[in-house]
Amino acid sequence: MNLNLSDTFNNELPADENTSNTRRQVEEACFSFVHPLIPSVPKLIHSSHEMACRIGLSKADIETESFLHIVTGAQAIPESSPYAMCYGGHQFGHWAVWSLGWSAR
């Protein structure tokens, strides 16, 4: 599985200096570099073959243990820096706040 990470977001916007994985108010930063908490029993419920194709992954790629561990946060993408940012908005009639991503190193 080969993921091509090209990320200007983390290179151009300010990062939080605190790298602890705790809930907190983050001011004057757009994201925080963190190490995801590793789930005890990661499980893939559903994936989209069409979207995988659009980002350069094959059906075989998204059926691997490596894919499962990356999308569940059990493993970081090699040569990347995991980060978190807060998203807040209404989705499907409910308030939702969540985000986690990876940036190229």
C-alpha positions as a printed Julia matrix, in Angstrom:
105×3 Matrix{Float64}:
   0.0    0.0    0.0
   1.49   3.33  -1.06
  -0.03   6.57   0.2
   1.18   9.79  -1.4
   1.01  12.43   1.31
   1.34  15.94  -0.04
   0.39  18.26   2.75
   0.58  22.06   2.73
  -1.93  22.37   5.59
   0.56  21.42   8.31
   3.44  23.25   6.68
   1.65  26.6    6.32
  -0.57  26.81   9.41
   0.5   27.11  13.06
   0.72  23.96  15.19
  -0.05  23.66  18.89
   3.16  23.42  20.92
   1.55  20.99  23.4
   1.83  17.42  22.04
   0.0   15.63  24.86
  -3.04  13.61  23.83
  -5.54  15.28  26.17
  -8.69  17.32  25.74
  -7.92  20.98  26.11
  -8.58  24.41  24.7
  -6.13  25.06  21.86
  -5.55  28.71  21.1
  -3.59  30.36  18.29
  -3.05  27.03  16.51
  -4.94  25.19  13.79
  -4.02  21.64  14.84
  -2.05  19.6   17.36
   0.49  16.88  16.58
  -0.5   13.81  18.62
   0.04  10.08  18.78
  -3.33   8.35  18.49
  -4.45   6.09  21.31
  -4.16   2.5   20.11
  -7.5    0.66  20.03
  -7.53  -2.73  21.77
  -9.44  -4.59  19.03
  -9.54  -2.54  15.81
 -12.27  -3.58  13.38
 -13.14  -2.32   9.9
 -16.9   -2.16   9.48
 -17.08  -0.69   5.98
 -14.86   0.84   3.31
 -15.48   2.4   -0.08
 -13.68   0.8   -3.01
 -14.6    3.82  -5.17
 -13.01   6.3   -2.75
  -9.98   4.06  -2.26
  -9.46   4.12  -6.03
  -9.73   7.92  -6.06
  -6.89   8.23  -3.55
  -4.71   5.65  -5.3
  -5.48   2.53  -3.28
  -6.59  -0.78  -4.72
  -9.31  -3.05  -3.37
  -6.51  -5.35  -2.2
  -4.89  -2.44  -0.3
  -7.99  -1.72   1.78
  -8.33  -5.38   2.71
  -4.89  -5.51   4.39
  -4.06  -5.5    8.08
  -1.88  -2.43   7.43
  -4.89  -0.45   6.14
  -6.97  -1.54   9.14
  -4.27  -0.41  11.57
  -3.73   2.93   9.83
  -7.4    3.96   9.58
  -8.13   2.93  13.18
  -5.11   4.77  14.57
  -3.38   1.58  15.73
  -0.4    2.44  13.52
   0.86   5.72  12.07
   1.57   5.96   8.36
   5.34   5.53   7.9
   7.13   8.87   7.48
   4.13  10.83   8.74
   3.19  12.91  11.75
  -0.31  12.24  13.15
  -2.3   15.35  14.04
  -5.67  16.25  15.46
  -7.86  19.22  14.72
 -11.3   20.12  15.88
 -14.22  20.15  13.5
 -17.52  21.38  14.77
 -20.75  21.45  12.81
 -24.15  19.94  12.24
 -24.23  16.63  10.42
 -27.45  14.73   9.82
 -29.26  16.94  12.33
 -26.74  16.41  15.13
 -23.8   18.43  16.43
 -20.53  16.65  15.6
 -16.94  17.4   16.65
 -14.06  15.21  15.45
 -10.95  15.0   13.28
  -7.69  13.11  13.02
  -5.22  13.1   10.16
  -1.64  12.51   9.09
   0.82  14.91   7.54
   3.93  14.09   5.54
   7.22  14.44   7.39
